[in-house]
Amino acid sequence: MKILVTGGLGFIGSHTVVELQNEGFEVVIIDNLSNSSEDVLKGIVAITGIQPVFEKIDLREKTAVQEFFKRHADVSGIIHFAASKAVGESVENPLLYYENNLGALVYILQELQKKTEASFIFSSSCTVYGQAETMPITEDAPIQAAMSPYGNTKQIGEEIIVDVAKVSHINAILLRYFNPVGSHPSVEIGELPLGVPQNLIPFITQTGAGLRKELSVYGSDYPTPDGTCIRDYIHVVDLAKAHVIALKRLLDKKNLEKVETFNLGTGTGSSVLEVIHSFEKVSGKKLPYKLVDRREGDVVEAYADTKKANEVLGWKSELTLDQAMESAWKWEKKIRNL
């Protein structure tokens, strides 16, 4: 079966391509390389021995999307990662996020709507919950007002998919994941942000590697045990495997509803300082950091109730925060030739 992975050269996308190819799927990647590199293909080939088809397409170009689906009419399933994903950047440049994250989604769904059958996995986010009222967060938690334009695009994206599924042959699974971290154990692929990292882990590893003078910890006065934000950090390999399981559920017609939703996380919350200490433990390095003011758009804490994913999908995270930090550090050392 041919599977389209949009954003397939990105962090989560590339790891998912690996897991799909390991399971025997034929993969076609679309990526505009705005936050990734074509070199990632070499890492995928090194791990799997298979060269996926790659097409450089900007999904904001409607005609390009239409032409792609004419060339690849035999696509059986789509895993849609392609989106801008930095909370802070979305606050500063909201129109970029609305155009990129929603326009691309609409153009893809317009093509899928023409099919007699389509399986669609949407890369959603725990940001749809805003600051949830209770922890851990279940799939039934109310969708709060978004804390950022990025979070809003995920909320609206989910609503669009639900509406389209009602009037088409599209079946979908919305995967709301928490904070992906780590790299593939082969250290052939990993997180490679272009420019200044927007996420905590690459900033930590770049600081450890000496690329950054020190790490800024945004907010030390939150109502948490150590005053820093709490998140659920899930190893990217665990996350990638969940996408394959979800896709198979749709292809095998085991879904109970047209659109299903699952949280993907470890079920454990870790503070920013705990993540720093984990890095220090696995790397043996002391990390320079400073406590600074809170950042707009950040929630206090968010960690998943994973019961539904565990029981219904039959998926469970297996790798620890220390293992994730260790693999992220190995990846950083490799790409910096340390």
BAKOLZA-712488 format. One line per 5 residues: number of its first residue (from 1); for each residue x negated, y negated, z of C-alpha. Coordinates in nm, 3 decimals, padded with zeros to 5 digits. Layout:
% BAKOLZA-712488
NUM = X:Y:Z; ...
This chain:
% BAKOLZA-712488
1 = 00.000:00.000:00.000; -00.118:-00.349:-00.087; -00.113:-00.599:00.200; -00.164:-00.974:00.165; -00.353:-01.137:00.452
6 = -00.341:-01.516:00.436; -00.625:-01.683:00.622; -00.799:-01.347:00.596; -01.150:-01.490:00.624; -01.072:-01.665:00.951
11 = -01.143:-01.536:01.299; -00.837:-01.320:01.365; -00.767:-01.263:00.997; -01.105:-01.106:00.920; -01.081:-00.868:01.217
16 = -00.731:-00.769:01.103; -00.855:-00.703:00.748; -01.112:-00.465:00.896; -00.846:-00.275:01.093; -00.614:-00.260:00.789
21 = -00.890:-00.121:00.567; -00.986:00.129:00.837; -00.624:00.249:00.824; -00.632:00.293:00.447; -00.446:-00.018:00.334
26 = -00.547:-00.207:00.020; -00.602:-00.569:00.122; -00.577:-00.894:-00.073; -00.704:-01.205:00.106; -00.594:-01.563:00.047
31 = -00.802:-01.833:00.215; -00.876:-02.196:00.129; -01.207:-02.185:00.324; -01.112:-02.500:00.519; -01.226:-02.337:00.845
36 = -01.401:-02.023:00.723; -01.669:-01.901:00.486; -01.677:-01.663:00.190; -01.977:-01.501:00.361; -01.729:-01.332:00.596
41 = -01.654:-01.093:00.310; -02.005:-00.949:00.350; -01.933:-00.871:00.715; -01.606:-00.699:00.626; -01.783:-00.488:00.364
46 = -02.066:-00.405:00.606; -01.814:-00.267:00.858; -01.567:-00.089:00.628; -01.765:-00.020:00.311; -01.474:-00.171:00.115
51 = -01.463:-00.501:-00.073; -01.118:-00.658:-00.036; -00.979:-00.871:-00.318; -01.027:-01.240:-00.234; -00.853:-01.537:-00.393
56 = -00.936:-01.892:-00.293; -00.596:-02.062:-00.284; -00.459:-02.359:-00.094; -00.112:-02.246:00.009; 00.008:-02.606:00.009
61 = 00.000:-02.582:-00.372; 00.338:-02.435:-00.459; 00.247:-02.343:-00.817; -00.062:-02.154:-00.700; 00.151:-01.951:-00.459
66 = 00.401:-01.868:-00.734; 00.122:-01.760:-00.970; -00.034:-01.540:-00.702; 00.288:-01.344:-00.648; 00.325:-01.297:-01.025
71 = -00.022:-01.142:-01.034; 00.038:-00.934:-00.721; 00.403:-00.834:-00.752; 00.322:-00.504:-00.579; 00.239:-00.659:-00.239
76 = 00.426:-00.452:00.024; 00.355:-00.656:00.334; 00.222:-00.994:00.437; 00.035:-01.094:00.750; 00.039:-01.473:00.762
81 = -00.249:-01.632:00.957; -00.325:-01.931:00.735; -00.266:-02.241:00.947; -00.447:-02.523:01.122; -00.472:-02.429:01.487
86 = -00.636:-02.690:01.712; -00.409:-02.850:01.972; -00.620:-03.167:02.008; -00.656:-03.221:01.635; -00.281:-03.176:01.587
91 = -00.213:-03.458:01.834; -00.448:-03.685:01.637; -00.333:-03.579:01.289; 00.024:-03.442:01.310; 00.110:-03.476:00.940
96 = -00.178:-03.247:00.842; -00.032:-02.981:01.070; 00.325:-03.019:00.947; 00.219:-03.007:00.582; -00.027:-02.719:00.618
101 = 00.151:-02.497:00.869; 00.509:-02.540:00.747; 00.468:-02.612:00.375; 00.260:-02.299:00.318; 00.507:-02.086:00.514
106 = 00.802:-02.213:00.309; 00.629:-02.147:-00.024; 00.542:-01.789:00.074; 00.892:-01.714:00.202; 01.043:-01.854:-00.120
111 = 00.850:-01.588:-00.312; 00.932:-01.309:-00.066; 01.300:-01.400:-00.081; 01.299:-01.287:-00.445; 01.193:-00.934:-00.346
116 = 01.431:-00.646:-00.273; 01.218:-00.563:00.032; 00.952:-00.755:00.222; 00.768:-00.702:00.552; 00.632:-01.019:00.712
121 = 00.409:-01.054:01.019; 00.386:-01.410:01.152; 00.090:-01.532:01.351; 00.272:-01.723:01.623; 00.149:-01.846:01.959
126 = 00.223:-01.867:02.328; 00.235:-02.243:02.273; 00.601:-02.197:02.175; 00.678:-02.155:02.546; 00.532:-02.495:02.634
131 = 00.467:-02.498:03.008; 00.668:-02.191:03.104; 00.851:-02.213:03.436; 00.752:-01.866:03.559; 00.449:-01.639:03.515
136 = 00.389:-01.400:03.354; 00.569:-01.516:03.040; 00.823:-01.275:02.886; 00.963:-01.292:02.533; 01.291:-01.410:02.686
141 = 01.132:-01.719:02.843; 01.302:-02.034:02.716; 01.135:-02.217:02.431; 01.033:-02.546:02.590; 00.972:-02.876:02.417
146 = 00.638:-02.836:02.238; 00.336:-02.993:02.407; 00.165:-03.066:02.072; 00.242:-03.086:01.699; 00.055:-02.754:01.661
151 = 00.290:-02.586:01.908; 00.585:-02.748:01.733; 00.481:-02.601:01.396; 00.485:-02.254:01.552; 00.831:-02.312:01.700
156 = 00.969:-02.445:01.372; 00.791:-02.168:01.179; 00.967:-01.904:01.387; 01.303:-02.076:01.332; 01.246:-02.087:00.955
161 = 01.168:-01.713:00.947; 01.478:-01.625:01.151; 01.699:-01.833:00.921; 01.552:-01.688:00.600; 01.570:-01.327:00.726
166 = 01.946:-01.366:00.775; 02.001:-01.429:00.404; 01.729:-01.214:00.244; 01.567:-00.870:00.246; 01.280:-00.998:00.459
171 = 01.209:-00.816:00.786; 00.969:-00.990:01.020; 00.778:-00.958:01.344; 00.670:-01.271:01.530; 00.352:-01.207:01.729
176 = 00.308:-01.466:02.002; -00.045:-01.434:02.117; -00.239:-01.590:02.389; -00.613:-01.676:02.360; -00.814:-01.458:02.117
181 = -01.183:-01.422:02.204; -01.486:-01.205:02.132; -01.618:-01.053:01.813; -01.636:-00.717:01.637; -01.867:-00.472:01.819
186 = -02.076:-00.441:01.501; -02.148:-00.816:01.531; -02.086:-00.840:01.155; -01.792:-01.078:01.198; -01.691:-01.318:01.475
191 = -01.562:-01.666:01.548; -01.734:-01.922:01.328; -01.570:-02.265:01.359; -01.688:-02.534:01.121; -01.802:-02.850:01.297
196 = -01.734:-02.909:01.667; -01.548:-02.609:01.816; -01.189:-02.672:01.924; -01.171:-02.356:02.138; -01.339:-02.280:02.469
201 = -01.540:-01.966:02.391; -01.743:-02.088:02.090; -01.814:-02.408:02.283; -01.944:-02.196:02.571; -02.163:-01.979:02.347
206 = -02.294:-02.278:02.151; -02.383:-02.448:02.478; -02.554:-02.129:02.594; -02.748:-02.125:02.266; -02.861:-02.483:02.317
211 = -02.657:-02.636:02.032; -02.452:-02.838:02.279; -02.597:-03.030:02.571; -02.319:-02.929:02.808; -01.964:-02.800:02.818
216 = -01.678:-03.032:02.911; -01.415:-02.871:03.136; -01.095:-03.066:03.074; -00.918:-03.116:03.405; -01.022:-02.998:03.751
221 = -00.714:-03.112:03.942; -00.454:-02.868:03.806; -00.239:-02.679:04.063; -00.444:-02.359:04.020; -00.681:-02.180:04.262
226 = -00.993:-02.358:04.129; -00.824:-02.660:03.969; -00.890:-02.558:03.607; -00.644:-02.437:03.343; -00.550:-02.068:03.333
231 = -00.514:-01.871:03.009; -00.478:-01.510:02.899; -00.792:-01.422:02.700; -00.740:-01.124:02.468; -01.018:-00.951:02.275
236 = -00.978:-01.016:01.903; -01.020:-00.646:01.815; -00.728:-00.554:02.042; -00.529:-00.831:01.879; -00.614:-00.718:01.526
241 = -00.501:-00.363:01.602; -00.167:-00.496:01.724; -00.107:-00.656:01.383; -00.158:-00.323:01.207; 00.078:-00.146:01.448
246 = 00.342:-00.417:01.397; 00.307:-00.397:01.018; 00.348:-00.018:01.021; 00.661:-00.062:01.233; 00.818:-00.270:00.957
251 = 00.693:-00.055:00.668; 00.826:00.258:00.843; 01.158:00.077:00.907; 01.138:00.131:01.282; 01.230:-00.227:01.368
256 = 01.560:-00.259:01.555; 01.631:-00.615:01.442; 01.562:-00.819:01.128; 01.323:-01.034:01.331; 01.146:-00.899:01.638
261 = 00.921:-01.087:01.879; 00.629:-00.960:02.088; 00.384:-01.124:02.327; 00.023:-01.014:02.280; -00.210:-01.065:02.573
266 = -00.382:-00.881:02.855; -00.128:-00.979:03.119; -00.403:-01.137:03.328; -00.475:-01.508:03.361; -00.831:-01.638:03.387
271 = -00.932:-01.994:03.471; -01.185:-02.194:03.270; -01.436:-02.160:03.552; -01.381:-01.784:03.566; -01.455:-01.763:03.193
276 = -01.774:-01.964:03.245; -01.880:-01.731:03.526; -01.807:-01.429:03.306; -02.035:-01.572:03.037; -02.307:-01.640:03.293
281 = -02.281:-01.282:03.418; -02.308:-01.110:03.078; -02.568:-01.351:02.934; -02.784:-01.402:03.242; -02.786:-01.775:03.161
286 = -02.676:-02.069:03.372; -02.430:-02.278:03.173; -02.447:-02.659:03.202; -02.097:-02.805:03.232; -01.919:-03.111:03.367
291 = -01.566:-03.166:03.492; -01.385:-03.436:03.292; -01.032:-03.574:03.261; -00.741:-03.362:03.144; -00.675:-03.332:02.770
296 = -00.339:-03.424:02.619; -00.134:-03.124:02.506; -00.282:-02.870:02.748; -00.049:-02.664:02.968; -00.147:-02.573:03.324
301 = -00.130:-02.196:03.291; -00.011:-01.932:03.048; -00.045:-01.556:03.065; 00.163:-01.282:02.910; 00.409:-01.025:03.029
306 = 00.303:-00.747:02.791; 00.564:-00.486:02.888; 00.761:-00.513:02.563; 00.453:-00.479:02.341; 00.329:-00.190:02.555
311 = 00.656:00.003:02.549; 00.821:-00.087:02.218; 00.516:-00.134:01.993; 00.310:00.126:02.178; 00.018:-00.117:02.195
316 = -00.195:-00.219:02.491; -00.506:-00.432:02.526; -00.807:-00.222:02.621; -01.107:-00.455:02.628; -01.203:-00.678:02.923
321 = -01.295:-01.046:02.946; -01.656:-00.951:03.021; -01.666:-00.731:02.709; -01.521:-01.014:02.504; -01.774:-01.264:02.637
326 = -02.060:-01.021:02.582; -01.960:-00.963:02.217; -01.911:-01.338:02.161; -02.259:-01.404:02.299; -02.415:-01.133:02.080
331 = -02.244:-01.287:01.779; -02.369:-01.636:01.868; -02.727:-01.509:01.910; -02.709:-01.329:01.575; -02.589:-01.627:01.373
336 = -02.842:-01.856:01.544; -03.128:-01.604:01.505; -03.195:-01.610:01.880
